[in-house]
Amino acid sequence: MSDPEKSGNKPAPAETEVSPEAAAAIGKARRSAGVAMGIMLLGFMAIGVAVVYRLMRDAPPPTIAASVSVPQGSEVLSSLTVDGTIQVTYRAGGAVMLAVFDSKTGELRQSTEIAAR
């Protein structure tokens, strides 16, 4: 394509200038379009939030084992669930133990003795 300034095909100044009434109408149209786009974006955001809320609300709760087993006669000091595990701290005899169970099956994964130094 050729440059209109180099080829001498410059538009007349009267053709490029816009009357004040036309400039006001163009400005009003731009503002109106901006407001309409803003409202539309807010609507899309509201729909997105509603969809995410519904998906999270309707998600089934994670499965947790009905029971876990610690040695008979031991005293349970604490228990909690962390990252798919059930962690039980208990006292068996004179030792304090930490047992880590799988939260879905209740199967013992690891057992560690906690010693004071």
N, C-alpha and C positions, 0 to 999 in steps of 0.2 A: 504494500500500500504506500501511497505517496503522502508526504506531509502537505496539508493544505496551505501552510504558510509559505513553503518553498515554491509551490506551483502557482501562487497568486490567486487562489480561490478562497480568499478570506471572506467570511460572512460580514455583511454590513453591520456597523455598531448598533443600528436600530433593531436588527433581527435578534441580537444576543441579549439585549437589555430587556428586563421584565418590568412591567408597570407596577406601582406600589400595590394596587388592588390584587393583581395576580400574585405578587410576592406574599401578601397576607393570606391569600387563599391556599397557596402552596404550603406555607408555614402551618396553617390550621390543619391541612390534610396530613402533614407529617406528624404533628402532635396527636391527632386522632388515631393514626396508624400505630404510633408508639404506645398509646394507652391501650389500644386493642390487643397488641402483641403482648404487652405486660400482663393484661388480664388473662390471656390465653396461656401464657407460661405459668402463672399462678394456678390455673385450673389443672394443667398437666402435672404440676408438682403435687397438688392435692390428691389427684388420682394415684400418683406413684406412692405417696405416703399411705393412702388407704389400702392399696394392694399389698404393700410390704407389711402393714399392720395385720391384715387378714391372714397372710401367709404365716406370720410368726405366731399369731394367736391360735391358729388351727393346727399347728405342728404338734404331734403327739409328744408327751413327756418322755424323757429317756427311761429305759427300763433299769430297775435296780433290783438286785437280788433280795429275796424275801428274808434270808437269814445267812449269817456267817458263823463259823464255829471257832471258838477259842477253847483251850484246854479246860477241863472240868476243874472247878475249885478256884479258878483265877478271878481276879477282880478287875473289871473293865474301868480304866481311868478316863479314856476319851475315845471318841470315834468321829470321823468326818469323811465326806466324799470329796475327792479331788481328781480331776482329769480322768474320769472313767475308773477310778479305784475307790475302795472303801478302806480307810486306814484306821486301825484299832490299836490303841495303846492299852496294855493290860499288865497286871502284876501277877506273876505266877511264882509262888514260893517267895524267894527273896529277889528275884530278877524282874526288871521292867522290860517288857518286850513291845516291839512295834510290828504288827502284822499288816501286810498289804494284800487286799483281796480284789479280784476282778469284780466290778460293780454289776456286770450282767449275769455272770454265772455263780458268783459267790466263792469261786475257787481261790485258794491261797496262792499268791504269786511269790511273795517274799516274806521272810520273818527275820527281824534283826533285834539283838539285845541292846538295850540302852544302858550304858554304864556311866556313873559319875566319876570324875577324876579329881 
